[in-house]
Amino acid sequence: MEENGNTIHLRGHICENLQFGHELFGEQFYVTTLRVPRLSGAEDYLPITLSERLLIDEQLTAGSLLCMEGQLRSYNKVVEGAGRLLITAFGQKLTEDVGEEENPNRVELIGALCKPPSYRTTPFGREIADLMLAVNRSYGKSDYIPCITWGRTARYASNLKIGDKVQLLGRFQSRTYQKQLPDGTTLNKVAYEVSVSRLAALKDEMRSQFQGMQPPMQAQNSFEGVRDF
């Protein structure tokens, strides 16, 4: 894992032609959605951001296969008067296709909890714990990445405290859910988060033991606004 503790590897197909997202210090960035398969046959539809500098020798259109390395990034946007945390996979390098045997969706993070874990049990008895991880970035910035843990890992995560440093492996996923409105109707929404397959409280001596593990593949998206990447 890189020293900054934030890496993502994705392999999938572009769903729609790239659209201009924003410009920063004269560099233009483009956004689209990447369709990435799971082992179960389901698919994740993931927001990605690419610099124009990665696209000089590439002709990426809807349907193109894309393999990329980068980081998960977050930024805030005001929507209907309320702030929302938006997540994107920020491409830093386009890589060669190594075939379907390679895990097409791999995330590795090191960060600190910035909120208490939210632990619950579903009506079917499945244990879940939600985490919000603050991951350091260059120049004193941080990205805030929502993560979801399951089963024994969720039970373990429920005992973590704000400020605890952890290292995790997982995948970037899209999850559809329904939000109930005050009038009783429901609204379909999509959450973007890291589904965690392995997690450990981090001690310096543990880094080398945890490094290199690969998680198994597991059975509202707007990019307008101010960004610093």
Stockholm file with secondary structure:
# STOCKHOLM 1.0

chainA/1-229         MEENGNTIHLRGHICENLQFGHELFGEQFYVTTLRVPRLSGAEDYLPITLSERLLIDEQLTAGSLLCMEGQLRSYNKVVEGAGRLLITAFGQKLTEDVGEEENPNRVELIGALCKPPSYRTTPFGREIADLMLAVNRSYGKSDYIPCITWGRTARYASNLKIGDKVQLLGRFQSRTYQKQLPDGTTLNKVAYEVSVSRLAALKDEMRSQFQGMQPPMQAQNSFEGVRDF
#=GR chainA/1-229 SS CCTTSEEEEEEEEECSCCEEEEEETTEEEEEEEEEEECTTSCEEEEEEEEEGGGSTTCCCCTTCEEEEEEEEEEEEEEETTEEEEEEEEEEEEECCCCCTTSCSEEEEEEEEECSCCEEEECTTCCEEEEEEEEEECGGGCEEEEEEEEEHHHHHHHTTCCTTCEEEEEEEEEEEEEEEECTTSCEEEEEEEEEEEEEEEECCGGGHHHHTTCCCCCCCCCCCCSCCCC
#=GC SS_cons         CCTTSEEEEEEEEECSCCEEEEEETTEEEEEEEEEEECTTSCEEEEEEEEEGGGSTTCCCCTTCEEEEEEEEEEEEEEETTEEEEEEEEEEEEECCCCCTTSCSEEEEEEEEECSCCEEEECTTCCEEEEEEEEEECGGGCEEEEEEEEEHHHHHHHTTCCTTCEEEEEEEEEEEEEEEECTTSCEEEEEEEEEEEEEEEECCGGGHHHHTTCCCCCCCCCCCCSCCCC
//
